[in-house]
């Protein structure tokens, strides 16, 4: 009984750690693309965040299927759930960057802040719904 509890707890800890590593990879891709689009190509911050988020989604989906939740095949149903989950994350990111740049009137560089909040929300949705 205790052994099963420890084993289950280890699995959850491993998932959180791997989710974090995959998320960091996706975040790096997302933030670099946001930065490049905005600073080098003059793309409006919200649009740059959408482009970065889409690239980050691809990295995250592949990483979560292969490493976090260790699925042996891709599933159309899970992919759709993942897209919904990612859209929630994107809404947090894009809404956050709009709020920061339009309401708070801060520089677009502050638009990266929401990208540190969204992963916590999307992990819970992914674990308990998308990849359940």
N, C-alpha and C positions, 0 to 999 in steps of 0.2 A: 504494500500500500504506500509506504513512504517512498520506496524506490520509484514507483510510478509517478508520484507527485514531483519528485526531483527531476525525473526524466522529462515530464511535461513542462516543468518550469525552465529547464535548460533549452528546450525547443523554442519556447517563447522568447527567451533572452537572445538566442541565436538569431531568430527572425528579426527582432528589433535591431540588432547590430548589423545584420546584412542589409535590412531595409535602409538603415542609415547610410551604409556605404554606397548602395545603389542610388539612394536619394542624393548623396553628395555628388556622385558622378553626374546625375541628371541636373542637379542644381548648377554645377560648374558649366555644363554645356549651355543651360538656359541663360545663366548670367553673362557668360562670355558673348553669346549671340545677342542678348539685349544690349550689352555695352557696345559691341561692334556696330550693330544696326543704328543705335542712337548717335554714337559719337563719330563714326566714320561715314555713315550714309545719311545722317540727319533724319532718320525715321522717328516719327512721333513716339514718345515713350510708351503709350499704351499699345501701339501696334508692334513696337519692338518687343514688348513683353509677351504678346501673343505669339510672335515668331519664335522667341526663345522658349516659351512654354511648350509649343508643339515639338520642337527638337528635344527638349527635356522629356516629354512624354514617350517618345520613341525609345530613348535610352532607358527610362524607367520601366516600361513594359517588358522589354527584352530582359533586363536585369532581374525584375521581380519574378518573371516566369521561370527563368533559368536558375536563379540563385536564392532569392528570398523565400519563395513559397515552393520551390523545387517541383514545378510541374513538369511532366515528361512530354507534354505536347501542348501546342497552342489551342485554345478553345475560343470559338466565335463568341459564345455566351460570356466568358470571362473577359474577352477583349472589349465587348460592349460595356460591361460593368466597369472595366478599367477606364474606358473613355469617359463614362459618366463621372467617375471618381476624379479623373484628371480635369474634367471641366469644372468641378467644384474647386479644385486647387487653382485652376486658371482664373476663375472668378475672384478668388481671394487675391491672387497676384495682380490681376488687371484692375480690379476694384480698388485695391490698395494703392497701386501706382497712380490711379486717377485721383484718389482722395489726397494722397501726398502732394501731387503736383498741382491740382486744381483747387482744392479746398485749403490745404495748409500752405500752399504756395512755396513749397520747398523745391530745391533743385532736383532734376530728374535722377541724379545719382542716388538720392534717398529712396527712389523707387525699387531698389533692391531689397529693402526691409521686409516686405510681405513674403518674399521667397524663403524667409526663415520661419514663417508661421504656418504656411500652407502644408508643409510635410507632416506636421503633427496631426492635422485634421485628416489628411489623405491616408496616413498609416492606419488609423482606426477604421476608416471606411474600407480600405483594402483588406485588412485582416478579417473583419467581421462580415463583410458583404462580397466584395469583388472577387477575392481569391479564397473564399471559405471552402 
